[in-house]
Amino acid sequence: MAVTDVPLFQALKSKMLWHQTRQGVLAENIANADTPGYGARDVKEYTFAEHIGRETFGLSTLTTNAGHLTGTLAGQTNAKVEGRDTFEVTPNGNSVNLEEQMMKITENQMDYQAATTLYTKGLGLIRKALSKSA
């Protein structure tokens, strides 16, 4: 069993993938800040409780058409993009508030950095424990 197969590390990897997905959605919101009728979106909140119930061991896609690409599901999350009701709507129907989106991006970045720090520190502790046992 690889060290990265430990459930804690799998949960942290899923959390980091969720943050990457959210970063993309928030970037789309900012890119469409001037698009008439565009509604701000966000990703459904990630919880570790939902991660515990999922099993992604050995899953892969099936090629049913010659034009399809094969691959694995290791890099995907179950993140669901949702439209958000907002208080502010511009006269052209756009509901993107740039200040709010920038705050969400900053929060997302800080949470991602916290997850990567936990992941790195955990691996470091395991490496240290294994090197001292020899």
Stockholm file with secondary structure:
# STOCKHOLM 1.0

chainA/1-134         MAVTDVPLFQALKSKMLWHQTRQGVLAENIANADTPGYGARDVKEYTFAEHIGRETFGLSTLTTNAGHLTGTLAGQTNAKVEGRDTFEVTPNGNSVNLEEQMMKITENQMDYQAATTLYTKGLGLIRKALSKSA
#=GR chainA/1-134 SS CCGGGSHHHHHHHHHHHHHHHHHHHHHHHHHTTTSTTCCCEEECCCCHHHHHHCCCTTCBCCCCSTTCCCCBSTTCCCCCEEECCCSCCCTTSCCCCHHHHHHHHHHHHHHHHHHHHHHHHHHHHHHHHHHHTC
#=GC SS_cons         CCGGGSHHHHHHHHHHHHHHHHHHHHHHHHHTTTSTTCCCEEECCCCHHHHHHCCCTTCBCCCCSTTCCCCBSTTCCCCCEEECCCSCCCTTSCCCCHHHHHHHHHHHHHHHHHHHHHHHHHHHHHHHHHHHTC
//
